Amino acid sequence: MRLTTVLLSSLLLLGCKSGDFREDCGGLPTIQINEKSTPIKLPILHNFSTLPIEGNVATSLEVALENALQKSEILQYDIVVKTPFGMWTSQNTEDGVEKFYWASVGKMFTAIAVYQLVDEERLKLDDRVSIWFPDFPHAERITIEMLLQHRTGIPSYNEFPYFSSFVPEPKPDEILNFMREQKFYYCPGSGWNYSNTNYVMLGEIISRVEGTSYQNSINTRFASEQTSFLSLDYDSYPSDVAVIAPIGEPQRLLKPSGPYAAGNIVASSLAMAEALESYLQSQMVDEARLKSMVDNVYQMYDSPMYYGDGIMTYEVGDDHWIGHSGGTPGANALLVYSKNSQAIVAIAFTGKGSAESIANSIFKVLE
């Protein structure tokens, strides 16, 4: 799935009630949304083995991957599977490539950084964004948690052709200065729409609270010399990152650094799998915070996917996943844990295909 563009026509599928407009909110509508809690019990208490998966299971995983690749136009890829009984990896990369672009999966790390700042008593989830953006429309109504959950009503900046002319990618202040002039979809807190603008704003808040760049804050919190993980500086594209390669699509190439706090992470699949493992075992945020990030999840349009505080949950048949998806023309990524398989799958690739389909094939082998 591609989580980069949200259209108003999709928003209306959520059920805008005719005539339900808030005069105290500039005449904006309120939207009916589907809310629920995830059935995955957190934290995950079992351990994940680093011993290699061998024998029949490894063979079955190789066959499942080969069948999935035959249905795709994938060029380079990096896949890691972590289970209680072992780990399996598969890569196809050009010389020198160590990292892939994870697109919107990066939102998960923005959200975890926010929660860590809450733990440090430097932020509150109910803080109003008017503290940092007093001139932004409806800022006194928008909370930090609404930004995390995509419940502000602010459109996603990449929906606007205005930004397609930016070379290099627009800077955060350019994005927010433009978006303050755009009409909201609904009154903040009353609906749901996926918006990269929310996370750009969160990145700026993290930067101001920390007194350093968003990128430096994320790298300080999550990267080390031992991990192949990097939040990219503005307008950068390291040589060890797989080149984003659209197939049959005329869109201009996206620099991985462009989306900022909405998704500027490049990393190996192993680094991402280890990060999800630490997160789910409440090593990044305490148990109460971990659970609260998925206490209430909101249906993403009419799909079997739901969004919490920077975390997605998925209903896949009788299985449930938790993690995040990401994609842009020419690259796709997925970082999820499966309840039935008790396994983590981290997938990133260039070209064209479905990371979710590959993950589903892998999880079926492991069940």
N, C-alpha and C positions, 0 to 999 in steps of 0.2 A: 504494500500500500504506500502511496506517496502522501506524506504529511507536510506539504509545503503550501498548498493553495486551498483556501476555504471560500466557497462561493455563497452568496446570499441565497441562491436557490436551494442549496443544501440546508442552510440554516432554517428555511421555512418548513422543511420536513419535520422539524421538532414541534411544530404546532403552535404558531402564533395565534392567540385567541383574538378573533375579530373584535375590534373596538376596545381592547384591553390596553389602554395607553395611560402612562403616568404623567399627569400634568406637573407634578412636583419633580419630574426628571426630564424636563425639557420636551415633554410630549413623546418620549421614547416608549416603545411597547414593552410588555413583559412576555416571556416565552415559557411555554410548558416544557419541562425537561424530565427525563427518566433518570432517577437516582437510585442507587442500590449499594450494597457493601460486597466486598470480595469474599468468596468462600475459602481462599487460601489462608491458612493459619500462619501468622508471623509472630516471632522470627522463625526461620528455618533452623531446626536444631541439629539435623544430621550433618556430618562432614562430607566433603567431596575429596575423593582420592586423586592423587597425581600419578598413580601407576598406569601404564599404558593399557588400553583395552585391546585384547588380542583374540585370536580364534574366530569362532563362528559369528560372534557379535560384531567384531571389526569387519569381517567380510560382508555381513548384512548392511552395515553402515556404508561401506564403500559402494555396494550395489545401489542402495537407496540414493546416495548422492549422484552416482553416475546417471541413474534414471532421471533425476531432477535436472541435471545439467543438460541432458539431451533435449529437454523441453524449453531451454532458456538460450539466451545469447550472452552468456557470462564470459568475461575475458579473464580477469584476475580475481582470485578469491582467497579468503582466509577464514577457516571454520574451526572452532574449538567446542568440544562437548565435554562437560564435567558431570560426573555421576558419583554416587557413593562407592561404586566398585571400580572406577577407573576413569581415565581421560582419553579422548580420541581427537586427533587433529588432522586436518587436510588443508593443504595450501597449493595454490598455483599462482606464482608471482614472477614478475620480471626481476632481473638482477638488481639488487640494491633496494628493493621495496620492502619496508618493514612495517608500514602503517597504512591503514585505510581510513577513508572518511566515514564518520558515523552519523552525520546529518542530525536529525532531530533526537536521536538517542542522547545527544549532549544535553538536552533539557533535563534529563534525570540528574545530571551532576549540578546543574544550576539549582535545581530544587533541593538537593541534598545540602549544598552550600548554604542555602537560605535556612534550612532546618538546623544546621550547625550553628549559624549565627543566632538563631532563636535559643538554642541550648546555651550559648555564651551570653545570653541576655543582652544582645546588641540589636535584636529585632524582635518584633511580635507579629504573629500571623494576622492580627486584627489592626496593625498599623495602617493608617491611610496613606496613599501615595502622595497626598497633598504635602506631606512632610518634605518630600524631595522634588515634587513637580507641582507647585501651588497653582500654576497657570494652565495645567492640563485639564481639559473638560471633565467634569464629574469626578475630579481627583479626590474630593472629600468623601465620595461614596465608595471608591475602589480600595480594597484591602490587599495586602500582600497575598493572602490565601486565594483571593479571586484571580490574581495574576497567575498563580501556580496552577489553578484549576481551569483556566481559560473561561472564566465566567464574568469578564468585564464588559463584554459587548463591543470591544475595540476590534475593528477589522484587522486582518493580517496584512502587514505593509506590502508583502510581495504580491498581493492581488492587484496592485495599482501599476499600470504601464509606466507611470512616471519614473519608477526605479529601474526600469529596463535599460535606460540610457546611461546609467552610472557606470563609469569605468575609472577606477576600480569600484568595488561594491560600496554602497552608501555607509557612512559612519553612523553610529547610534544617535548622535544629536541631530543629524540630517533626517533620520527616520522619524524620530519623535517630533521634531518641528513640523514635518509634513503631516503626520498623523493627528496632531492636535487640531487640524483644520477639517478632519473627516468626520462624517456622522457615525455615531455608534449604531450597532444593530439593535440593541435593546438596553433597557435600564440596567446598570451594573448589578450583578448578583442575581438577576432574574432569569438568565438563560445560559446557553453554552455555545461557543464557537471556537474552533481551533485557530489560534492567532499567534504568529511569531512575534508580533509587536509586544505582547505581554511579556515575553521572555527577554526581549531587548530592554524593556523597562526594568525587569528584575536584575539584569546584568549591570545596569547603571546604578541601581540601588546597592547591590553588592559592592561595587567599586567605591561608592561614596562612603558606605559604612566602614569598609576596610581601609580606605585611604590609599588604595593602590588600584592598578588596572584589574578589570574582571579576569583577564587571562592570567595575571600573576596570582590572583587569589585562588583560582581553580587549580593551577599547577602546584601551588604551595600545599593545597589541601589534598590533592589526589595523585600527583605525579612524584616520581623519585628517579634516581639514576638507574634503578633496577627495573623500572616499568617503561614499556613503550607506549606512553600516553602523553598527549600534549594538547593544551588549549591554545589555538593559534593566535599569534599577534595579527593585527590588522594588515590586510593585503600581503599575506605570506603564504607560500606554498612550498614546503620543504621537499627536497629532492627524493627523500625516502618514502614519500606518500604516493600511493597508486594514483595515477592520473584518471580523473573522472572522464568517462567515455560514453557519451550518448550514442545510441544506435537508432538511426532512422528518425531522429527528432532534431528539429532545427534550432532549438533553444540555445542561447549562448551558454558557454561553459561557466559554471559557478565555481568561484574560488572557495575552498572549504572554510576560509577565515571569514567570509562575508556575513553569514547569519549571526555571528557574535554569540550571545548567550542563548540564542534559539537553536544553536547547533554548530559549534566550531571545533569539535573534538576530532583529532586523528589519533589512532591507536592500533595496536595489534589486537586480534581477537582474544588472545590469552590475557592481555591486560584488562580487557573489558569483562571477560568471564570472571576473573578474579575480583574485579571491582563489584560486580553484581553479587557474588558470593559473600563478600564482606558486608555489603549493604543488607542483604536478606538475613544475615546472621547478627544484625544490629551492632556491627562494629563501627559503622559510620555515624549512625544516630542511635539514641537509646531505644529500648523496646517500645515505650509508649509513643515516641515520635514516629517510629517505623510503622506502627499500627495505624496511627492517625493519618498517615499519608494516603491510606486506602480505605479509611473509615467510610467515606462517601465518594463513590465514583459515578461519573456522569456519562450516559450513553453518547457515543460519538455518531451522531446522525442515526441512521436506521441499521447500523452494523452491530455485530456481537462483540464490540469493543467498548471499553469504558475508560474514562480518564479521571485520575485522582489528583494528588498534589505533585505533578511532575512524573507520575508513574501511570502506565497503562495496564489494564487487565483485559484478558481475552477469553472468550468462551469458544472453544474449539471442540465441537461434538460434546462428549462427556468430560473433556479435559478443561482445565483452566490454566492460563499462563499469566505471568506478571513480569513486567519489564518495560521496554519501549522499542518502537519501530522508527526508522528514519529512511529518507530517500530523496533523491533529486534526479533529474534526467542524467543517466550515466552512472549512477551509484545507488546502492541499496544496502541497508543494514538492519540487523535485528539482534536484540539482547534480551533473552527471556528465560524464565524458570517455568518448568512444567510440573503441575501438581501430581499428575498420574505417574510420570516418569521419574520424578524427584531429580530432575537433571536440568542443567543450564546449557543453553546453546547460544553461542555468539557467532554471528555470520556477518561478514562484510564482503562486498564484491563490486567490481566495475562492470559496465555493460548493462544488460537488460534481463530482468527475471524477477522472481518473487522469493524473498528471503523467508517469508512465512510458509510458503509451500515446502521449501527445503527443510525448514525446522520441523514441520509437521511430519514429513517422511522420516526424519531422524527420531523423533519422539515415538513414533509407532514401532520402530525397531526396538526401542528401549522398554516399552511397556511390558 
